Amino acid sequence: MKYKTIIEPFKIKSVEPIRFTNREEREVLLKEAGYNPFMLHSDDVLVDLLTDSGTSAMSSKQWAGIMEGDEAYAGSKSYYRFEAVVRSITQMKHIIPTHQGRAAEKILFSIVGGPGKYFPNNTHFDTTRANIEFTGSEAFDLLNEVGKHPEIRADFKGNMDLEKLEAFINEKGAENIPLCLITVTNNSGGGQPVSMQNIRETKQLCSKYGIPLFIDACRFAENAYFIKLREKGYENKTPLEIAQEMFSYADGVTMSAKKDALVNIGGFLALNDDELAIKCRNLLIVTEGFVTYGGLAGRDLEAVAQGLLEVLDEHYLQYRIRSVEYLGEKLIAAGVPIIEPPGGHAIYIDAKRFVNHIPPEQYPGQSIVCELYLEGGIRAVEIGSVMFGKYDNQGKLIPAMMELVRLAIPRRVYTQSHVDFLIEVITEVYKKRNELKGYKIIYEAPILRHFTAKFEPLMQ
Ligand SMILES: *Cc1c(COP(=O)(O)O)cnc(C)c1O
């Protein structure tokens, strides 16, 4: 087409009103929430960028699928449709539905994990790390160097560092590494893609040591589209063909359907190993449900199957990647430091550069998150030392590698004018960045503390 405006490739059939509040109201609401946006009521939020997980707008065909759902306990036709679609994309032998991504992780790592085991990944997502550590195993992030520098632009900042991976295998011993993971796109590292070459070479390295490779595939379609845009030799391939090649290097897949399956709940575990599949299905029956529904209703399986077809549509992916990039470009133009280039599902503000007067011990990302809510009713999330910080033996904070604020964009939910509004609010907060204050934690849970932590603003 000769026109350069990329439009939302859908029209709107059903709308959900959003509620407006003023700053005084938001000050009270945020204080009541312990300065933790996870604790806000969602109808007190104007534009909700907390997560892109489970927040997609479903299509009319997905809603039709909800009516089509076969709710039989065993052998539901919705399961067979789901299985056929997942298999057509992943080519995996065993397709095991779960109620969301972490349920697939829980089952997998309960079986292959345990004390004395080590799991490498480009970057573990928080639930993946938690599920590994919960079994007594250790999780290691082996992201390539360029991925650690928010200000450096590169095409595939989600790539695994293969030299580090080989050194890691030699140090820990291949026999102590039940499997290697690669997360596409790299959520915790800025939604940055992984190249086909890197996936292929990771597989080759793993094969050399007899280690299976699993793909954490939450955003496989977005990753496939980045490969199409950026990697030589893929420009004329369809997103489906690219996804199929990505999965051809994997021995297993964990998936949260709440991302690139465009649904509000769902997930799966897919794998080739017959013995492992039997163990996983046995645990599935104890924790999730029978093997043909795994914690989901038949209608959910229909919606996942349809969503997986829609997410690979090129018009959708072009709109998706471009709308996130548009937000990023405008913020960069306003001087706001973000991870460059923009990722697939989110923009990550670099809080270290945004508020360089607030040290990691005072949670710079949390400070920005709070101010975005107070200023414009925008809900974002800290991905930094609140989420990933640890304590040493003296109880001193070991900060996270990066201090980020994630603006996750729900799929097919907001229009360009919402995004233009965001740009105005963020720019305004950036202008008064020197007035922002640090925060201290006054309550925290022992695991995944960011969900329930309570904070207090520091006065000086
Ligand atoms: C969301 C996510 C998960 C966990 O999935 P849930 O559906 O939230 O349980 C795992 N890995 C990555 C990369 C994710 O983004």
PDBQT file of the ligand as one rigid body, heavy atoms in Angstrom, charges set to zero:
ROOT
HETATM    1  C1  LIG A 501       3.971 -14.455  31.561  1.00  0.00    +0.000 C 
HETATM    2  C2  LIG A 501       5.187 -15.238  31.423  1.00  0.00    +0.000 A 
HETATM    3  C3  LIG A 501       5.320 -16.470  32.067  1.00  0.00    +0.000 A 
HETATM    4  C4  LIG A 501       4.293 -17.020  33.028  1.00  0.00    +0.000 C 
HETATM    5  O1  LIG A 501       3.029 -17.146  32.479  1.00  0.00    +0.000 OA
HETATM    6  P1  LIG A 501       1.681 -16.916  33.325  1.00  0.00    +0.000 P 
HETATM    7  O2  LIG A 501       0.591 -17.202  32.356  1.00  0.00    +0.000 OA
HETATM    8  O3  LIG A 501       1.688 -15.509  33.820  1.00  0.00    +0.000 OA
HETATM    9  O4  LIG A 501       1.688 -17.880  34.465  1.00  0.00    +0.000 OA
HETATM   10  C5  LIG A 501       6.484 -17.181  31.835  1.00  0.00    +0.000 A 
HETATM   11  N1  LIG A 501       7.468 -16.704  31.048  1.00  0.00    +0.000 NA
HETATM   12  C6  LIG A 501       7.365 -15.514  30.421  1.00  0.00    +0.000 A 
HETATM   13  C7  LIG A 501       8.463 -15.035  29.534  1.00  0.00    +0.000 C 
HETATM   14  C8  LIG A 501       6.229 -14.736  30.594  1.00  0.00    +0.000 A 
HETATM   15  O5  LIG A 501       6.146 -13.557  29.972  1.00  0.00    +0.000 OA
ENDROOT
TORSDOF 0
